[in-house]
Amino acid sequence: MFSLRPLWVIWVSTLFIFGMCSKEAPETEKEIDKESKIDQKLLLELVNSYRATGCNCGSEGNYASTDAVIWNKQLEQAAHDHCEDMYKNKSLSHTGSDGSDPGTRIKRRGYNWKTYGENIAVGYQTEKSVIEGWIKSPGHCRNIMNSNYKEIGVARKGNYWTLVLGAR
């Protein structure tokens, strides 16, 4: 007489072994995600430190101190979308691979902006280095110091960075 019991034991054992192997995939994904992790608190502190003290933005002139910005999840998501796109396409541009501009990407995330700005960068390893790089660039510095902006979101993928500023 044929018994299904041994086949059932083999099948369960196989599932258990494959289940153990599949546990390694999330760790691999975590390793990949490390290149996208950012320190929101540090980014806010760095940006708001410049905003609090004022800043010379080179050819853009001196900017007086202004109010702090707050973190906005929708702006962060728009920044994330653009970082992912730039990383995937190995392209540094304010225009997305689908032809979108920053305003379109921000709106897609449900942020009904009155005004917005976007800083992008590639090659920086830390929050501090990318903010300092933007401060040394007159146009990017102007965005950070612009008193019309009230909220920000920042994202990173690999060494691609996007900072989105906005006001509703």
N, C-alpha and C positions, 0 to 999 in steps of 0.2 A: 504494500500500500504506500502511496506517495504522500509525503507530509510537507506542508507549506511552512512549517515552523523553522527549519534551517534557513530557508530563503528569507523569511521575515527577519531573522537575526542578522543575516548578511546585509539586508537592505537598511535596517536601523543602524548597524555599525558603520555602513558607508555614509549614511546621512550624518552621523556623529563626527566622523573623520572630516568630511567636507565642511561641516559646520565649524569645526575647529580651524580649518584652513581659512575659511571665509572671515574669521575674526581678524586676520592680519590685514585685510583690505582696509578696514577703517583706520588702522594705524598708518597705513601708507597714505590714505587720504588726509589724515591729520598732519603728516609730514608735508604734504603739498600745501595744506592750508596755512602752515607756519609762514609761508612766504606772503600770505595775504593778511596776516594779523597786524593790527595797529593798536596803538595805545591812545584811545580817544581822549582820556583825561590829559595826557601829556600834550597832544595836539592842541586841545583847547587852551591849555596853559600857555603854550608857546605863542599861539596866535593872539590871545588876549593880552599877553605881556607886551607885545608890540603895539597893540591897539591902545593899551593903557598909558604907555609912555610917549607915543608918537614916534614917527619914523621918517628918516630922509630916504625917499624912494628915487634917488639919483636924478635923472632927467625929468622925472615926473614931479619933482619938488618935495617939499617938506609937508608931512601930514601931521596935524595936531592929534592929540589923544582923542579917542572916541570910545563909545560904549562897547562893552564885551559882546561877543556873539555867543549863541547857545547852539548845542548840537541838535541836529534834526535828522531823524532816521530816514525820511524820504529823500533828503539831499544825499545822505550816505549811500542809499540804494542806487540813486542815479550815478553817483561817483563810482560805485562798484561796477555797475553795468558798463561804464565807459572803460574802466581799467581792464575788465575781462576782455572787452573787444580789442583794445590796444594790444594787450598781451598776446591774445590769440593771433592777431594779424601782424604782430611785430611792427606796429605803426604808432607814431606819436603825432596826433592830430586832434584838433577840436571837433573835427567832422568824423562821425562814426562810420563804420564800414557800410551801414545801411543808408548813409547820407544824412543822418540826424545831426542836429546841432545841440548844444547844451540845453537850450530852452525846451526843445522837444523831449529830450531824455528826462528832464526834471518833471515835465508835465505828465509823462508816461507813469511816473511814480506817484502821481496824485498831488503834487505840490503846485498850487495855483499861484505862481510867482507874479510879482509886480516888477521886480528887477532881479537879475542874477549875474553871476560871474563864474568863471571856471579857470582854474590853474591846473596844468598838467606837467608832468616831469617824468624822466626816466633816468635810472642809474644811481639813485640814492638808496642808501642802506637803512637809514633810521629816520624817525620822525623829525628829530632835531636837524639833521642834515638837509632834508627836503624843505623844511620851513626856512632855514637859513638861505638855501638856494633861491627860493622864491623871493625872499626879502632883498636879495642882491640883484634881482631882476626888476627893473623899474615898473613894467606893466603888471607883473605878478604882485609886486609890493603894493601897487595902487589898489589892486583888488582886495588884498588883505586889510588895507587901511581904510577902505571906502566905508564911510559912516552910514551909507544907505543899506548896507547888508546887515542883517540881524541874526542870521542862522547859517551854520555850515554843516557840511558832511564831508568826510574824507574817506578814501578807500585806497587800497594797494593790491596789486597782483604782481608778484615777482618784484621787479624794480620799477614798475609802472605805477605812478601815483596820480590821483585826481582829487582836487579840492573843489567843492562846489559851494558857492555862497549865494544866499538869496534873501529876499524879503517878500512878504505877501501883501 
